[in-house]
Amino acid sequence: MNYTQARVVLVSDPAKFDRPWRNEAAAALRVRASLCSRPMCRLARGATAALLVVLSVACAGMTGAQDRVSTGLPGSDPKTVIAPRADSGTSRFARFRRYPWNSVNVWAGSAYETRSASHNEHIAGSLRIVGVQISRDVWRGAKAHLAYVGEVLPILLVRSGPPITRTLDSTRVTDAKQLDRFRFREGYGFGLAPIGAELARQLAPGIHALLNVTAGALIFNKVVPYGAATMANFTVSPGAALEWQPVSRTRVAVGYTFHHLSNASFGQSNPGMNSQILFVRLAWMKRAAAGK
């Protein structure tokens, strides 16, 4: 029984059904509710929400920025006089518009652990990703800065299948399509993550600690991860990294990201897949951003 069937059963007149049927419906709903209570999934959602809120606040502050100057008159207070930002070229907003992007990043990562998102069961699979990012600062401090990050994922290589406890017995199941959905298989895909943020903190000259998160959608040529899941999935991926600048305008980062994908229950089933990924990233900075 899937979630939709369970919901129909419970909202209907219970007297129309036998108790075992109602118990099965209630159990299905409890399982469905538990899918969102996994610690790592909660961490992913929390990290995404926190960074995106900070990004929104920073964007609002940037677009509303104006320079405060003195009129030059005796007794005037520089803090209370606001100069128009229009085309002076000196306001933070003008500088923000002058540099439409700060860096282009290319990163590659491979999963060392994959598990089902629904029940946290080990999947003997793999996920390899190559991504291209563009970043743009929305706030800069003395030793920290916050940037918007958007990315395209042109290469997604996945090997997925069911956990060992959920494999089908081919001697009892004769439907070829159903059996194929529960076999391990190789696939490829493409992704787009237009929502993202990265917070960087300088630890030492040329060394930064990074916290980032991206969110978007993926499409594969086969069902991922298995069963009645779908080829299209949503994704969220919070991560952390250590970045080093070996030469001017070029940075190298090594880090970890928790990659979550699921169809958000748009499919008949939503097992999802969580991948623990180690990645390497190269960043090419614009001249104005190289000294951040």
Secondary structure, DSSP 4 states (H G I P E B T S, - for coil): --HHHHHHHHHS-GGGS-HHHHHHHHHHHHHHHHTT--HHHHHHHHHHHHHHHHHHHHHHHHHT---B----STT--TTT-B---TTTS-SHHHHHHH-S-SEEEEEEEEEEEEEETTT--B---EEEEEEEEEEEEEEE-SSEEEEEEEEEEEEEEEEE---GGG---TTT---HHHHHHTS-EEEEEEEEEEEEEEEEEEEETTEEEEEEEEEEEEEEEEEESSTT-EEEEEEEEEEEEEEEEEETTEEEEEEEEEEEEE-TT-SS----EEEEEEEEEEEEE-TTTTT-
